[in-house]
């Protein structure tokens, strides 16, 4: 821990403490937390169904709190293993120089987030709490002891499950009119709506490994980029983008979604820039350090475009329907 603090203080000569705190807070990353709720809202508006705005706001806040818990917990877990000790100088643990306040704040965020989810579930469906708990459990499996499945290279599928079908199904239930436990969990709609955007979210995690391959490998963290090597991993990025769009375009081709859903293409310029960056500089950590933020821009614009495209359907005389 002392070595980590010393390195952070040396780094601060080039980068102000304020810049380090901005990187530690990483507020743009919270677009991955709010996207399932925004997608669910867009789908319900497009389908001509009501959206309970109080429930939407509550779920957005709860999602941010739960991702805050996960981010702080991951900083703590990374501090325990030593991974990122010299590359992640903006870790909250490194900036504060102690773990106890970080742990307490993480638990507080978790408690508040789950309490809010419980209140939302009481006003919608009990399945909401179960789905969110499963998502949190998947998040813990990623870095939390004794599992640390992210060290086995399983972080990406865990991310897809948590932010895809589980979070999207919870959001759809939260926003629906009060109807008890009658309809059940809308798995078909959640898969159709959440699968593509969740691939985009998984891409953000995938790209976060490129600049720290040596550090990860030294600490036994066998991320997909470590296993594949940076060149082969970079060659997969176009497939991430293609699969995202293919999963979002399929309901359009099947006639379930209107052509306006193709607004998810708003993320393509950021995606194209990301492909070029990693293709040309995949083995240069300093040049690709911001690749995850390009992936995040693709994720945010893609999800917002899809949500807006679905919501616009009724005003243009178009229809949105659930898959058969």
N, C-alpha and C positions, 0 to 999 in steps of 0.2 A: 504493500500500500504506500509506503514511504517513497519507493522508487517511482511509483505512478504519480504521486504528488510533485516530486522533483521534476519529472518530465513535463508535467502540466504547467509548472511555473516557468520552465524554460520556454515552452511553447508560447506562453502568454506574452513574451517579449515581441513576438511577431503577430500574435492575434490577441486582441483585448479580451479581458474576462467577460465583458458583455457579449462579444461574439461567441465565446465558448458557451455561455448560458443560452444564447439563441439556438445554437446547435444542439444543446442538451434538451431544450424544450421541444425542438423539432415539430412545431405546430403544423407544418404542411402535412405531416404524416397522418394527422387525424382525419384526413379525407377518407382514408380506408375504413375508419370506424363509422362515419356517418353515411357512407354510400348505401348500405343495405336499406336503411330507412328511406333515403331519398328515392331509391329505385322503387321501393314498395309504394311510396306516395305517388310517384309518376304513373305506375301501373294502375293503381286504383282510380286516379283521376281519368286516365285514358279509358278505363273500362266503365266509366260513368258511375262509379261507386263512391261513397263518401269517404273522406279522410278526416279523422278526429285530430284536429290540430294540437290540442293539449297533449294527446298521446304521442303525436309525432315529436313535439318539442321535448317531452320527457324521455323518449327513447333516444333521441340525439344526445341529450346530456348524459344519460346512463352509458351510452356507447363510448363517449369521450372519457368518462371516468374509468371505465373498465380497460380501455386501451392505455390510459395513464398508469393504471396498476400494472399492466403487463410490461410496459416500457421500463418502469422503475424496477420491477422485479428482475427483468432481464439485465439491467445494470448491476443489480446485486449479484445475480448468478454469474455474470461475467467477471465480477470482482473476485468471486470465490475461486474460479478456475484460473484466473490470470489472463484469459484470452482478452484481446483488445486493450491490454494494459498500456501499450505504447502507441496504439493507433487510435483508440477511442478516448482522446484527451478531453472530450466534452461530456464524458460520463458524469452523471449527477453525483455518483459516489466519489469520483476523483475530484470534482469541483468543491464538494463539501468537506472532503477529507475524512469522512466517517460514515458508517453504514446505518447506525441506529435511526437517525431522523428520516433517511430514505425509506427504510423498512416500515416505519410508522406511517409515513405519508402514503406509501403504497397500500398498506392495509386499510387506511382510511378511505382511499379512493375506491378500493374493492368493496368495502362495506357500504359506502354511500351508493355506489353503482348498483349493487345487488338489492339494496333496500328500494331504490327507485324502480328497478325491474319488478320487484315483488308487488309494489303498488300498481304498476302498469298491468301486471298479470291479473291482479284482483279486479281490474276494470275491463279486462278483455278475456283472456283464456289462461288457465293454469299451465298450459303447454309452453307459454312464453318463458316462464321461469326455467323450466326444464331445458329448453333449447339454448337459453343463454348460459346456463350452468355447463352444458356440454361444450359450448364454444369456449368458455373460460377454462374448462378442463383441457381442451385441445391446446390452448395457449400455454398452459402450465407444462404440458408434456414436452413442449418445444425446448424449453431451457431449464425447467425446474428439476431439482434432484428428487429421487435418484434416477429419473428417466432420462432427461437431457437428449430427447430424440433428435433435436436439431444437430447434435454432434454426430449422429448417425446418417445425416443427410435427409432426414424425413421432415424437415421444417416446412418445405413447400407444400406437400400434400395436406399437412395439418392446417396450414394457412388457408388453402382452398376450401377445406371442409368448414372451418370456423366462419370465414367471411362469405362463403357461398351459400349452400343450402340451409345450414342451421341459422345463421344470422338473418338471412332473407325470409325464411319461414317465420321466425319470431317477429320480424317487422311487419309482415303481412297480417299476422294475427293481432298485433298491437293496434294497428290502424283500422281494423275492421269494426263495424258496429258491435255493440254489446250483444253477445249471443251465447254466452256460457261456453260449454265445451262441445257443442253440437257438431260443427262442421269438421272437426279434426284438423290435423296439420296439413296445409296446402302444399304437399311435397312437389307435385307436378309443376305448379306455378313457380315455386321457389327455385326449382332446378332450372326451368326455362329462363327465369329472370336473373338469377344470381350466378349461374355458372360462368358466363362470359366475363362479367365484371370481376369475379373472384380470380379468374386467370390473370387479369390485369393486376390485381392486388398481389398475387403470388409472384408476379414479375418484379415487383418492388423489392420483395424479400430476396429473390434470386440475384438481383443486381447489387444488393448491399454487400455481397460476398467478394466481388471482384477485386476491390482495392486492398483486401486484407488476407489474401490467400496464404502467404507465408506465415503470418501470425496464427491463422486458424489451424494450419497443418502442424505447426509447432506445438499447439496445445491439444491436439487430437480431435479437432472439430472438422469432421469430414463432410463439409458442405458439398452440394453438387458441383460447385465450381472447383473445389479442391480435388474431388474425385475425377472430374472430366478434364481439368486443365482449362486455362482461360480461353484458349483458342476455340476448343470444341464447345465450351459453355457459351461463348459469344455467338457461335453459329446457331444456337438454339433460340436466341432472342426473337428473330423473325417468326419463328414458329409459335412463340407465346402470343405475339401480336395477331398472327393469322388465326389462331385458335380462338382468341377472344372475340374477334369479329365474326368468325364462322358461327360460333354459338349464339351470337346476337342476331345474325342475319337469318338463321334457320327459321325462327318463328315468323319473320317477314315473308320468306319464301313460301311458308306453309299457309299464309293468310291469317295467322293469329294476331300479328302486329302490323301496324300501318307502315308505309314507307318512311314516315318521319322518324321511326326508330333508328334509321340509318344515320341520324345525327351523332351517334356514337363515334362516327369517323372523325369528329373534331379532335380526337386524340392522336390521329395519324401523324401530323407533322412532328410532334414530340417523339413519337415512336420511331419515325424515320431517322431523326437526329440521334436517338439512342443507338439504333442499329449501326450507323456510320461510326459513331464514337467507339463502340466496343469492337467493331470489326478492325478498325485501324490502330487502336491503342489498348487492346485488352490486357496487355502485359505491362502497362505503365501505370502503376497505382496512383500516382499523383494526378495524372491526366484524367483518370476515370473515377476519381473519388466522388464526383457528383452524379454518377450514372443512375443511382437510385432515385435522384430527384427528377431526372428526365423520365424515368419509369413512373414516378409518382404523378408527373404532369400528364402523361398518357392515361394513367388510371383515372385521375380526377376528371379530365375533359371527356374521356370516353363514357364514364358513368353518368356525368351530368348531362351529356348530349343524349344518351339513351333515355334517361329519366324525363328530360324535357320533351324529347320526341314522342314518347308515349303519352305524356300529359297533354300535348297539343292536339292529339287525335280528334277529340270531340268537336273542337272549334273548327276543324277542317272537314267535318262530316265523315270522319273515318272511325273505325272501330278497333278496339283492343279486346281480345278474348283469351281465355285460358286455354292451354294445350289440351287436346283430347285425352 
